[in-house]
Amino acid sequence: MARDRFAPDFDPHCGDTALTDACHDIVIGRWQGVRDLLRVTGAQWLARGHRVRLLAQACASSSTVESWLAAEPTSGDALVLRAATETARAFNLAIAAGRGMHIDQRRIDAAVTACLQATEAYLDDPTPWISLISVARLYPSGVRRQELARWWDELHRRDPYSVEGHLQILHYYSARWHGTHGLMYDFARDAAGVAPPGCALPVLVQYARVEEYRYALDAAQGSRSAMGLGQHWDHDGAVGDVRRTWQRWIMGRTHDGIAPGEVRDLNYLAHAACNAGAPDVAAPLLRMLGRRATRTPWSYSGDPEQQIMKWRKDLKVRD
């Protein structure tokens, strides 16, 4: 009977209970728990990036990070979180304004300034460089190529295998922002090609395929029957990409555990494998994930819960 009650767990924190506790503190305006969490996280860049990104989303609609800075104005952790929070606020404004509408450039400039201040306050941390590259997308014409390259070099020097950092560059190079499908895929495949065995960077190709799909849907005004979308996920190139990512990343891993910061990446690969018609890859990925699920990318091609349940049933996946 327990098997019949399976349901994916869309925990926004991906099982990071310490992060969940800190986000609860933000709701009540208490910053001390956030400070303690980031202090303990230290230079664990995967965990730090995951936590700062989600803490910033929680802080964006509160004054918690400002309260922390008022009490500890020289805290590197506080300045890093403020940078990510200002970036999240700028994106919230852009989302509220609607696609194609520009927001007050002063808000983007303020986020960039916060990011640069954070890079000086915590010299080794790649996280504010990720925020900086992310917010650069919001400038109507992007940023100068030399500037973006410098920011990328600073990030890459601190954390050369950061999926989140690479992902922000991938978004910047996408056709929805300041590039093309070709430029985006070239970047993703170049990064995958130099990644050591067990590194998650090959999954960037699956992120790129989702980006291309979103662009195509926008162009077709949401019509899923638009010409060219039918085989988006399961043509030979897409299937080959799935198998290469599986081989380079998953088969090269030397540990069995899944960190909270990896859950989204694994969902992207599982989604791609399912839709590519690669059951020998999809089934073990779904078993690895168990109940751990993220709404994206499943939400781009239907109801996330229904899709995961369907694929688990079709592939006879049991926990």
C-alpha positions as CSV (number, residue, x, y, z in Angstrom):
1,M,0.0,0.0,0.0
2,A,2.9,2.4,0.7
3,R,3.9,2.3,-2.9
4,D,0.5,3.6,-4.0
5,R,1.0,6.6,-1.8
6,F,4.2,7.8,-3.5
7,A,4.2,11.5,-4.2
8,P,7.1,13.7,-5.2
9,D,8.3,16.1,-2.5
10,F,8.8,19.6,-4.0
11,D,10.6,20.9,-1.0
12,P,11.9,24.3,-2.2
13,H,15.1,23.9,-0.1
14,C,15.7,20.4,-1.5
15,G,16.0,18.7,1.9
16,D,18.3,21.3,3.4
17,T,16.6,21.5,6.8
18,A,19.1,24.1,8.2
19,L,18.2,26.3,5.3
20,T,14.5,25.8,6.0
21,D,15.0,26.9,9.6
22,A,16.9,30.0,8.5
23,C,14.2,31.0,6.0
24,H,11.7,30.7,8.9
25,D,13.8,33.2,10.8
26,I,13.6,35.6,7.8
27,V,9.8,35.5,7.9
28,I,9.9,36.8,11.5
29,G,12.6,39.3,10.8
30,R,15.3,37.5,12.7
31,W,18.8,37.6,11.0
32,Q,20.9,35.8,13.6
33,G,20.0,32.3,12.3
34,V,20.9,33.4,8.7
35,R,24.3,34.6,10.0
36,D,25.0,31.4,11.8
37,L,24.0,29.3,8.8
38,L,26.4,31.1,6.4
39,R,29.1,31.1,9.0
40,V,28.9,27.3,9.4
41,T,28.6,26.8,5.6
42,G,31.9,28.7,5.0
43,A,33.7,27.8,1.8
44,Q,31.6,24.8,0.8
45,W,30.8,26.5,-2.4
46,L,28.1,24.2,-3.7
47,A,26.1,24.5,-0.4
48,R,26.9,28.2,-0.1
49,G,25.6,29.0,-3.5
50,H,22.4,26.9,-3.0
51,R,21.8,28.6,0.4
52,V,22.6,32.2,-0.6
53,R,20.3,31.9,-3.7
54,L,17.3,30.7,-1.7
55,L,18.0,32.9,1.3
56,A,18.0,35.9,-1.1
57,Q,14.6,34.9,-2.5
58,A,13.3,34.9,1.0
59,C,15.0,38.2,1.9
60,A,13.8,40.0,-1.2
61,S,10.4,40.8,0.3
62,S,11.7,41.6,3.8
63,S,14.2,43.9,5.5
64,T,16.1,41.1,7.2
65,V,19.4,41.5,5.4
66,E,19.3,45.3,6.0
67,S,18.8,44.6,9.7
68,W,21.8,42.3,9.7
69,L,23.9,44.9,8.0
70,A,22.8,47.6,10.4
71,A,24.1,45.4,13.2
72,E,27.2,44.1,11.5
73,P,28.0,46.5,8.6
74,T,31.4,44.9,7.8
75,S,30.2,41.3,7.7
76,G,31.3,39.6,4.4
77,D,28.4,37.1,4.7
78,A,25.9,39.9,5.1
79,L,27.2,41.8,2.1
80,V,27.2,38.7,0.0
81,L,23.6,38.0,0.9
82,R,22.7,41.6,0.3
83,A,24.1,41.4,-3.2
84,A,22.1,38.3,-4.0
85,T,19.0,39.9,-2.4
86,E,19.3,43.0,-4.6
87,T,19.7,40.8,-7.6
88,A,16.6,38.9,-6.7
89,R,14.7,42.1,-6.1
90,A,15.7,43.4,-9.6
91,F,14.5,40.2,-11.2
92,N,11.2,40.4,-9.3
93,L,10.7,43.9,-10.7
94,A,11.5,42.6,-14.2
95,I,9.0,39.7,-13.8
96,A,6.3,42.1,-12.6
97,A,7.0,44.5,-15.5
98,G,6.6,41.7,-18.0
99,R,8.7,40.2,-20.8
100,G,10.2,42.9,-23.0
101,M,9.6,45.7,-20.6
102,H,12.6,47.5,-19.0
103,I,12.9,48.4,-15.4
104,D,14.6,51.5,-13.9
105,Q,18.3,51.1,-14.7
106,R,19.1,52.6,-11.3
107,R,17.8,49.4,-9.7
108,I,20.1,47.3,-11.8
109,D,23.0,49.6,-11.1
110,A,22.3,49.3,-7.4
111,A,22.4,45.5,-7.6
112,V,25.7,45.7,-9.5
113,T,27.1,48.0,-6.9
114,A,26.0,45.7,-4.1
115,C,27.7,42.8,-5.9
116,L,31.0,44.6,-6.4
117,Q,31.0,45.6,-2.7
118,A,30.5,41.9,-1.8
119,T,33.4,40.8,-3.9
120,E,35.6,43.1,-2.0
121,A,34.3,42.1,1.4
122,Y,34.7,38.3,0.8
123,L,37.5,38.0,-1.6
124,D,37.5,34.2,-2.0
125,D,33.7,33.8,-2.5
126,P,32.5,33.0,-6.0
127,T,28.9,33.7,-5.0
128,P,28.8,37.5,-5.5
129,W,30.3,37.0,-9.0
130,I,27.5,34.7,-9.8
131,S,25.0,37.4,-8.7
132,L,26.9,39.9,-10.8
133,I,26.7,37.8,-14.0
134,S,23.1,37.1,-13.3
135,V,22.0,40.7,-12.9
136,A,23.9,41.7,-16.0
137,R,21.2,40.0,-18.1
138,L,18.7,42.8,-17.0
139,Y,20.5,45.5,-18.9
140,P,18.6,46.0,-22.2
141,S,21.8,45.5,-24.2
142,G,23.7,43.4,-21.7
143,V,27.2,44.5,-20.6
144,R,30.4,45.0,-22.6
145,R,32.0,41.7,-23.7
146,Q,35.2,42.6,-21.9
147,E,33.4,43.3,-18.6
148,L,31.5,40.0,-18.8
149,A,34.7,38.2,-19.6
150,R,36.4,39.7,-16.6
151,W,33.6,38.8,-14.2
152,W,33.6,35.3,-15.6
153,D,37.3,35.0,-15.1
154,E,37.0,36.0,-11.5
155,L,34.2,33.5,-10.9
156,H,36.0,30.7,-12.7
157,R,39.2,31.3,-10.8
158,R,37.3,30.8,-7.5
159,D,35.1,27.9,-8.5
160,P,35.9,26.5,-11.9
161,Y,33.2,23.8,-11.8
162,S,30.3,25.8,-10.4
163,V,27.1,24.7,-12.2
164,E,25.2,27.8,-11.0
165,G,27.9,30.1,-12.3
166,H,28.0,28.4,-15.6
167,L,24.3,28.4,-15.7
168,Q,24.1,32.2,-15.4
169,I,26.5,32.6,-18.3
170,L,24.4,30.1,-20.3
171,H,21.3,32.2,-19.6
172,Y,23.1,35.3,-20.7
173,Y,24.2,33.7,-24.0
174,S,20.7,32.3,-24.7
175,A,18.4,33.6,-27.4
176,R,15.9,34.8,-24.8
177,W,18.5,37.2,-23.5
178,H,21.7,38.4,-25.2
179,G,22.8,35.6,-27.5
180,T,21.7,32.7,-29.7
181,H,20.9,29.1,-29.5
182,G,24.2,28.3,-31.1
183,L,26.2,30.4,-28.7
184,M,24.4,28.9,-25.8
185,Y,25.0,25.3,-26.9
186,D,28.6,26.0,-27.8
187,F,29.2,27.3,-24.3
188,A,27.4,24.3,-22.6
189,R,29.3,21.7,-24.7
190,D,32.6,23.4,-24.2
191,A,32.1,23.4,-20.4
192,A,31.0,19.7,-20.5
193,G,34.0,18.8,-22.6
194,V,36.5,20.0,-20.0
195,A,34.7,18.8,-16.9
196,P,36.4,16.0,-15.0
197,P,34.6,12.7,-14.5
198,G,31.9,13.0,-11.9
199,C,31.5,16.7,-12.3
200,A,27.9,18.0,-13.0
201,L,28.8,20.5,-15.7
202,P,27.7,18.2,-18.6
203,V,24.1,18.8,-17.4
204,L,24.4,22.3,-18.8
205,V,23.4,20.8,-22.2
206,Q,20.1,19.7,-20.7
207,Y,19.6,23.2,-19.3
208,A,20.3,24.6,-22.8
209,R,17.7,22.3,-24.3
210,V,15.1,23.5,-21.9
211,E,16.1,27.2,-22.7
212,E,15.6,26.5,-26.4
213,Y,12.2,24.9,-25.7
214,R,11.1,27.9,-23.7
215,Y,12.2,30.2,-26.5
216,A,10.3,28.2,-29.0
217,L,7.1,28.2,-26.9
218,D,7.3,31.9,-26.5
219,A,7.7,32.3,-30.3
220,A,4.7,30.0,-30.8
221,Q,2.7,31.9,-28.2
222,G,2.5,28.9,-26.0
223,S,1.2,26.5,-28.7
224,R,2.7,23.1,-28.0
225,S,1.7,21.9,-31.4
226,A,3.9,24.4,-33.2
227,M,6.0,22.9,-36.0
228,G,9.4,21.8,-34.8
229,L,8.5,21.2,-31.1
230,G,7.3,17.6,-31.5
231,Q,10.8,16.0,-31.6
232,H,12.5,18.6,-29.4
233,W,13.4,16.2,-26.7
234,D,13.9,12.9,-28.5
235,H,15.8,13.4,-31.7
236,D,19.2,11.7,-32.1
237,G,21.2,14.7,-30.8
238,A,19.1,15.1,-27.7
239,V,19.3,11.4,-26.9
240,G,23.1,11.4,-27.4
241,D,23.4,14.4,-25.1
242,V,21.5,12.6,-22.4
243,R,23.7,9.6,-22.6
244,R,26.9,11.6,-22.6
245,T,25.8,13.5,-19.5
246,W,24.9,10.2,-17.8
247,Q,28.3,8.7,-18.6
248,R,30.4,11.8,-17.8
249,W,28.6,12.9,-14.7
250,I,26.6,10.1,-13.0
251,M,28.8,7.2,-14.0
252,G,31.9,9.2,-13.0
253,R,30.7,10.0,-9.5
254,T,32.6,8.5,-6.6
255,H,30.0,9.0,-4.0
256,D,26.3,7.9,-3.7
257,G,24.9,10.9,-1.7
258,I,22.9,13.7,-3.3
259,A,23.6,17.2,-1.9
260,P,20.6,19.6,-1.8
261,G,22.5,21.8,-4.4
262,E,22.4,18.9,-6.9
263,V,18.7,18.0,-6.7
264,R,17.7,20.5,-9.4
265,D,20.5,19.4,-11.7
266,L,19.4,15.7,-11.3
267,N,15.8,16.7,-12.1
268,Y,16.9,18.3,-15.3
269,L,18.8,15.2,-16.4
270,A,15.9,12.9,-15.3
271,H,13.4,15.1,-17.3
272,A,15.6,15.0,-20.4
273,A,16.1,11.2,-20.1
274,C,12.4,10.5,-19.7
275,N,11.4,12.7,-22.7
276,A,14.3,11.4,-24.8
277,G,13.0,7.8,-24.5
278,A,16.1,6.5,-22.7
279,P,14.6,4.3,-20.0
280,D,18.0,2.8,-19.1
281,V,19.1,6.3,-18.0
282,A,15.7,7.6,-16.8
283,A,14.8,4.8,-14.4
284,P,18.0,4.8,-12.3
285,L,17.9,8.6,-12.1
286,L,14.3,8.5,-10.8
287,R,15.4,5.9,-8.3
288,M,18.3,8.0,-7.2
289,L,16.0,11.0,-6.7
290,G,13.3,9.1,-4.9
291,R,10.8,11.8,-3.7
292,R,13.2,14.7,-4.2
293,A,11.8,16.8,-7.0
294,T,11.9,20.3,-8.4
295,R,9.1,21.8,-10.3
296,T,11.3,23.0,-13.1
297,P,12.0,21.7,-15.7
298,W,8.9,19.4,-15.5
299,S,6.6,22.4,-15.4
300,Y,7.7,23.5,-18.9
301,S,6.1,20.4,-20.4
302,G,3.1,19.8,-18.2
303,D,2.1,19.3,-14.6
304,P,5.2,18.3,-12.6
305,E,3.6,15.8,-10.2
306,Q,1.6,14.1,-12.9
307,Q,4.6,13.7,-15.1
308,I,6.9,12.3,-12.5
309,M,4.2,9.9,-11.4
310,K,3.6,8.8,-15.0
311,W,7.2,8.2,-15.7
312,R,7.8,6.2,-12.5
313,K,4.8,4.1,-13.4
314,D,5.8,3.6,-17.0
315,L,9.4,2.7,-16.1
316,K,8.3,0.5,-13.1
317,V,10.4,2.5,-10.7
318,R,10.1,1.4,-7.1
319,D,11.8,2.9,-4.0
